């Protein structure tokens, strides 16, 4: 059980740091606008996902707590 908590804690620390460093992820979404026979009209729409800094901070703190708890036992 201890190694599992340590691994989960380390993963949470990494996710927290990455979330604090990059607070948004932007990617391009390809959408079909219209199709008439063999002709297709597509549009590339940029989509952004925002992560609040509180999420990254809480994930980082929870990961540190899990690592400390697994080391004490």
C-alpha positions, 0 to 999 in steps of 0.5 A: 500500500505504501508504494502505491501512495508514494506513486500516486503522490508523486504523480499528483505533484507532477500534475500540480506543477504542470498545471501551475506552469501551463494554466491553459491548453489550446488545441485545434478542432476540425469541424465539418461546416457543410457537405454538398455531394463530394464537396466538404467545407471544414473549419478549424476552430481553436479550443482552449481549456483553462485550469484555475491556479487553485486546482494546481495548488491543491493537487500539489499540496495533496500530492505532498501530503500523500508522499509524507504520509506514505513515508511516515508509516 
